[in-house]
Amino acid sequence: MTSRRDILAAGLMLPLAPRPGRAGEADAETVIRAGGVVAAFRHALAPGTFDPPGFTLGDCRSQRNLDDEGRAQARRIGAWFQSRALQPAAVRSSPWCRCLDTATLAFGRAEPWAALGSPRGNPEASRGPHLQQLRQALVAATSQRGRFEVWVTHMFVLSDLTGGGSSSGEGLVLRAGADGKVEVLARLPPV
């Protein structure tokens, strides 16, 4: 006979299992409140993988977009910040619709920034310069205590920047170390 513990271990009862990373939210709130950081989010849920061939920036009909759950997830991200009275000084987003929509639904605004764009849709030659722009902006944000920025981007960009993965709607609280290396100080699990 299979025990409840075996079922949980097999992941068959995930809704009853604690959500991973919830303990880190208090740490994330403390770090964000102190400022000098960027809360970098992977866009909310957008079914599928990659954009269709021939997609066009600025034409959301040609891109992979948030679904109803993704839009609800983006609103929950914003509610998390609002319930803690955390107001970003700037909200920057990849120019892809799923990122702009995530940022706008969560924070009510978004400044498109090409450096946050998916490397899958940009020429390979722009990947290095974009990563350099992101690192420079992170150094600038890190030097400004008492304020924080929000960036909404793609899995590949976050992976290039931090060397690690992220889930849809997950936030990574980042700062640049004294050596300019990107540090992940806390994680905000998807809500």
N, C-alpha and C positions, 0 to 999 in steps of 0.2 A: 504494500500500500504506500502511496506517495504522501509524504508529510507536507504540511503547509510550508515549512522551511524549504523543502526541495522545490516546491512550486515557485516560491519566491526567488530562490537561487536561479531557477531556470528562466526567470523573467516573465513568467506567465501571469503574474498578478501585479504588474507594475503600478497600477493606480493605487494599490494599498501600500506599496513601498514608499519610503520617504523620497522626496525629490532631491537629487544630488545637488550639492553646492549651496543650499539655502543658508547654511551657517555663514557663508562668505558674504552674504548681503550686508550684514552689519559692518563688516570690515570695509566693503566697497563704499558704503555710505560715508563712513568716517574719512576715508581717503579722498573721496570726491569732494566732501564738504571742506576739507583743508585746501583744496585747489592745487594748482600746478600740475594738473593731469588732463588726459583726454580719455573720455569714455568712448571707445571705438566699438561699434556694433556691426555685426553681420546683419544684413537686411532680414526682415521677418520672412515667414514662410512663403515661398513662391514655388509651387509644384513644378517638377521636372528638373532637368539639368541643362545648363547652357541656354543660350538664346537660339531661336530658329535661324537657319541660314538666311543671310540677307537682311537681318534686322537693322533698324535704323534708330539711332539715338534721337530722342525727341518725338518718336512715334511709338507710343506705348502699345498700340495694337500689334506691332511687329516684334515685341519683346515678351519674355517670360515675366509675368506679373504676380503680385500678391493675390492670394485667394481670400475668401472670407475669413478663414482662420488666421492668415497672415495679417490682414487688416486689424483683426481683433488683437492679435499679439502686439502689433505696433502700438495700439491704444493702451494696452497694459504696460508697455515699457514707459510710455508717457505718464501713466497713472502712478507708477512706482516713483518717478522723480517728483511729480506734483505732490504726492502724499507726504513727501519728506521736505518739501519746499526747496528743492534743488533746481536752480534755474541756470542752464548753460549760458555762458557768455557768447558763444557762437555755435551754430549747428551747420556743419558742412556735410555734403553728401556726394556720392558718386552721381554722375548725371544719368545713370540708368533709372528707369521709372520705378522699379521695385525698391530701390534705395531712397529716391526722392519721396515716394509714398510712405515708406517706413518713417522717415524723418519728419515729414509733415504731419502724419497722423499722431506721432508721439509728441512732437515738440511745437507743432503749429507753424513751423518754418523750416527752410532748408536752403543753403547756399550751394549750388552745384559747383563741384571742384573736380576737374579732370584727373588730378593725381589720385583720387579715390576710385576711379573707374576700373572696371574689371580688365585685367591684362588679357583675358580671352577675347576682348573686343577691341583692343588697341594694338597698334603695330608693335612688334617686339622691341623696336628701337626706343619706344617711350617708356618701357617698363623700368629701366634703371634710373632715368631722370625723375620719373614719378616717385619712385621709392626714396630717392634723395630729397625731393620736395617734402615728402611726408616726414622723414626724419628731421629735417630742418624745422618744420612747423611744430613737431613734437618738442624739440629743444626749446623753441620759443614759448610754447604753452607751459612747459615745465618751469620756466623762469618766472611765471606769473602766479605767485601764491594768492590764494583767496578767490580764484576763479577757475573754471574748467570749461572745456569744450566737448562737444559731442561730434563724432564722425560716424557716418553710416556708409558702409562699403560692402565688399564681397569677401568670401572665404579666401580666395587666392591672395588678395591684398593683405588681409590680416596674417595669413600664413607667411607671406614674404616679409612682412614687417616684424613679426614676433617669432617666427620659426615653429609655430604651433597651430593647431586646428581650432575651429569654433563651430558652433551649431547655429542654425537659423535663429535670429533674434537674441543671440548671446552677446553680452557686452564684456569687453576686456578693458580694465582700467590701466592705462599706460602712462609711463613717464620715461624720459630719457635720463640715463644714469650720467654720472660725471664724465664717463668715457664716451658718451653719445650713444651707447648701446640701449636698445629698447627693453624696458622692464615691464612685465605684467605684474601689477601690484595686487589686483583682485579680479575676480570674475563675477559677472552678473548673469546667472543662468537664465535661460529662456523662461519667460513667464507665460 
